[in-house]
Amino acid sequence: MTDIQINIKNKTYPTAAKPTIANLKLSLNSEEFICLVGPSGCGKTTLLNIIAGLDNDYDGEILVGQQHTHPKIGYVFQNPRLLPWRTVRENIELVLDGPVDVVDALLEVMQLAQSQHAYPERLSLGMSRRVSIIRAFAVDPEVLLMDEPFVSLDAPTARQVRELLVKLWQQRPHTVLFVTHDLREAIALADRLIFLSAAPMQVVSEIVVPISRSERHSELAIESFRQQLLQNHPEIKQLL
């Protein structure tokens, strides 16, 4: 895997009075799990779309290694975006150009092997989100973009899917850029937290999460670090 450098000097929508993003620099280390945290409307989805190559109307550059190019992307949206006329397995295989052998292993890890021939209308929202995660991993991306994928899930379901995501990521490490408004969720998932300002979006703080993966099963450990974070970095309170 290759490190990725993102430098967005300016991103302004034609009807906007000010830039959405200005002078934003990010470094994504290979196989690192990064959570982006920032206020609603600050431009996080815009940033993901730029990285994905879905929005090329900006001033800046993206370097994959030393190459000016967009990385190979897996994208998990807020809405699972499953085709209703295709089964779970067919929705996943649709993105694959080569062998589909990888699908069985991914279904097993995400506890969906028994539902692989079901159609989306038969799935709960949590199951649909798991399918979209599998589909993103299946393409073996250089960067996995996740745009608040667990929003609107109840707390127990969100925790289950987070734990399955981490298990899958540990077995198949990828660079992950995960957007969330939930600081507890970010702490539970991330190697590094990046806090973003309101528009024009810039990096406010970058903080490494020192809690071991085994400790993150403890809500007490996560809450203790959250309180410590807010106490030591008062500048991030207004971003939540």
C-alpha positions in Angstrom: 0.0 0.0 0.0 1.1 3.6 -0.7 0.9 6.7 1.4 -1.4 9.4 0.1 -1.0 13.2 0.3 -4.0 15.5 -0.1 -3.5 19.2 -0.7 -6.7 21.2 -1.5 -5.9 24.9 -1.9 -9.5 25.9 -2.8 -12.9 24.3 -3.4 -15.7 26.8 -3.9 -19.1 26.1 -5.3 -20.3 28.6 -8.0 -23.2 29.8 -5.8 -21.3 30.0 -2.6 -20.1 33.3 -1.0 -17.0 31.7 0.4 -14.9 28.6 -0.1 -16.0 25.2 1.3 -12.4 24.1 1.6 -9.3 26.2 1.8 -5.6 25.3 2.3 -6.4 21.8 3.6 -3.5 19.3 3.8 -3.9 15.7 4.9 -1.5 12.8 4.9 -3.0 9.3 4.9 -0.6 6.6 6.0 -0.8 3.1 4.6 -3.3 0.9 6.3 -4.2 3.6 8.9 -7.8 4.1 10.2 -8.5 7.8 10.3 -11.7 9.4 11.5 -12.7 12.9 10.3 -14.8 14.8 12.9 -16.3 18.2 12.1 -19.5 20.3 12.3 -22.4 19.6 10.0 -22.0 21.3 6.6 -18.3 21.9 6.9 -17.5 20.0 3.7 -16.6 16.5 4.8 -18.6 14.8 2.1 -17.2 17.3 -0.5 -13.7 16.2 0.6 -14.5 12.5 0.2 -15.9 13.2 -3.3 -12.8 15.0 -4.3 -10.6 12.1 -3.0 -12.8 9.7 -4.9 -12.5 11.6 -8.2 -16.2 12.4 -8.2 -15.6 16.2 -8.0 -12.7 17.5 -10.0 -13.6 21.2 -9.8 -11.1 22.3 -7.3 -7.6 23.8 -7.0 -5.1 21.4 -5.5 -3.5 18.0 -5.9 -3.7 14.4 -4.7 -0.5 12.4 -4.6 -0.5 8.6 -4.5 3.1 7.9 -3.7 4.7 10.3 -6.2 2.0 10.2 -8.8 -0.6 12.9 -9.4 -3.7 10.7 -9.5 -6.7 9.6 -7.5 -6.3 6.4 -5.5 -8.4 3.3 -6.1 -11.5 3.9 -4.0 -14.0 1.9 -2.1 -16.9 4.1 -1.0 -19.5 3.4 1.7 -22.2 6.1 1.6 -24.8 7.0 4.3 -27.4 5.2 2.2 -26.4 1.6 1.4 -27.3 2.1 -2.3 -28.1 -1.6 -3.0 -29.9 -2.5 -6.2 -33.3 -3.9 -5.1 -33.5 -6.4 -8.0 -30.2 -8.1 -7.1 -29.4 -10.3 -4.1 -26.8 -9.6 -1.5 -24.2 -11.6 -3.3 -25.1 -10.1 -6.7 -24.8 -6.6 -5.3 -21.3 -7.4 -4.1 -20.1 -9.3 -7.2 -21.4 -6.4 -9.4 -18.3 -4.3 -8.5 -15.8 -7.1 -9.2 -13.9 -7.3 -12.5 -12.1 -10.5 -11.7 -12.6 -13.7 -9.5 -15.4 -13.6 -7.0 -13.8 -16.0 -4.5 -13.2 -13.2 -2.0 -16.9 -12.7 -1.5 -17.4 -15.9 0.5 -14.7 -14.8 3.1 -16.1 -11.3 3.4 -19.7 -12.6 3.9 -18.5 -14.9 6.6 -16.6 -12.2 8.5 -19.6 -9.8 8.4 -22.0 -12.6 9.4 -24.0 -12.5 6.2 -23.3 -15.9 4.6 -26.8 -17.1 5.5 -28.4 -14.1 3.8 -26.3 -13.9 0.6 -29.3 -14.9 -1.6 -31.7 -12.5 0.0 -32.9 -9.3 -1.7 -32.4 -5.9 0.0 -36.0 -5.5 0.9 -35.6 -8.5 3.3 -32.6 -7.0 5.1 -32.6 -4.8 8.2 -30.8 -1.4 7.9 -27.8 -2.8 9.8 -27.5 -5.8 7.4 -27.8 -3.5 4.4 -24.9 -1.4 5.8 -22.8 -4.5 6.3 -23.4 -5.4 2.6 -22.2 -2.0 1.5 -19.1 -2.4 3.6 -18.4 -5.8 2.0 -18.9 -4.3 -1.4 -16.3 -1.5 -0.7 -13.7 -4.0 0.7 -14.2 -6.4 -2.2 -12.6 -4.1 -4.8 -9.3 -4.1 -2.7 -9.1 -0.3 -2.6 -6.1 1.9 -1.8 -8.4 4.1 0.3 -11.8 3.1 1.8 -14.0 6.2 2.2 -16.9 5.9 4.7 -19.4 8.8 5.0 -21.2 8.4 8.3 -22.1 4.8 7.4 -23.8 4.0 10.8 -26.0 7.1 11.0 -29.6 6.3 12.1 -28.7 2.9 13.5 -29.7 2.2 17.1 -26.8 2.1 19.5 -26.6 -1.8 19.9 -26.7 -2.3 16.1 -24.1 0.4 15.5 -21.8 -1.1 18.0 -22.2 -4.6 16.4 -21.5 -3.3 12.9 -18.5 -1.2 14.2 -17.0 -4.3 15.8 -17.5 -6.3 12.6 -15.9 -3.5 10.5 -12.8 -3.5 12.8 -12.6 -7.3 12.6 -12.7 -7.1 8.8 -10.2 -4.2 8.6 -7.8 -6.1 10.9 -7.9 -9.1 8.6 -7.7 -7.1 5.4 -5.9 -3.8 6.3 -6.7 -0.8 4.1 -6.3 2.9 4.6 -9.7 4.1 5.9 -11.1 7.6 6.0 -14.2 7.6 8.1 -16.5 10.6 8.6 -18.5 10.8 11.8 -20.2 13.3 14.2 -19.9 10.9 17.1 -16.7 11.4 19.1 -17.2 8.1 21.0 -17.6 6.2 17.7 -14.4 7.9 16.3 -12.4 6.9 19.4 -13.7 3.4 19.2 -12.5 3.1 15.6 -9.6 5.4 14.8 -5.8 5.2 14.9 -5.9 9.0 14.4 -8.6 11.6 14.8 -8.6 14.7 12.5 -10.8 17.6 13.7 -12.1 19.9 11.0 -13.3 23.5 11.2 -16.5 25.0 9.8 -16.2 26.2 6.2 -13.8 27.1 4.8 -12.7 23.8 6.1 -9.3 23.4 7.6 -7.6 21.0 10.0 -7.9 22.2 13.6 -6.2 19.2 15.4 -4.8 15.8 14.7 -4.8 13.4 17.7 -3.5 9.8 17.9 -5.8 7.5 19.9 -3.5 5.7 22.5 -6.1 3.1 23.5 -5.3 -0.4 22.5 -7.7 -2.3 20.3 -8.5 -4.7 23.1 -9.4 -1.9 25.5 -11.8 -0.4 23.1 -14.4 -3.0 23.9 -14.8 -1.0 27.2 -17.2 1.9 27.1 -15.5 3.2 30.2 -12.1 3.4 28.5 -13.6 5.2 25.5 -15.6 7.7 27.7 -12.5 8.3 29.9 -10.4 9.2 26.8 -13.2 11.4 25.5 -13.4 13.4 28.7 -9.6 13.8 28.7 -9.7 14.9 25.1 -12.3 17.6 25.6 -10.4 18.8 28.7 -7.0 19.0 27.0 -8.2 20.3 23.7 -11.0 22.8 24.3 -10.8 24.0 20.7 -12.6 20.8 19.5 -15.7 21.2 21.7 -17.3 23.6 19.2 -16.7 21.2 16.3 -18.9 18.4 17.8 
